[in-house]
């Protein structure tokens, strides 16, 4: 699975877990296993999935919004794409847990 990240200032928490071709985003499962090779799904009803979801060379490709606070780190502001192989939690962002997200460092 290839996940591009689109950073955005949001106070929202985001937890993403991968199990095969299923992403569970904030507790809601999105099953992409039925997308055939070369096909694209244009609209996925999820506030964190941006744009189409495609299967290219057997791999699901999609873009997720990557929330950050008002003063993001460089990695939060310019996150690298995720080439996700193993199953498990791949994103766990909680602005309240970081404390002072909108406080200048």
C-alpha positions, 0 to 999 in steps of 0.5 A: 500500500502506498499512502501519500500524506497531505498535511493540513492544520486540524485539531482532529485526531487521526488513527489509521490501522492497516490489515491487508487492503483494509484501512481502519480510519478513526475506527471506521473500516475502508475495504479496498480489496475489491478494487481490481488492477488498474481501477480507480475509485473516485469518491470515498466517503471519508474526511481524511481520504483526499482524491481517488483510490487506485490499484497500481501493480497490485498495490493500493495508492491513496492520499490521506490528510495528515493533521498537525497543529499550528506550529508543525515540525518539519516532518509534520509539515512535509511528511514523506509518503508511506510505503506500508508493508506490515499490518498494524497501526501506521498513523496515531496522531492526537493533538491533545496528547502532544499538548500545546499544539498551537503554542509557538515552540 
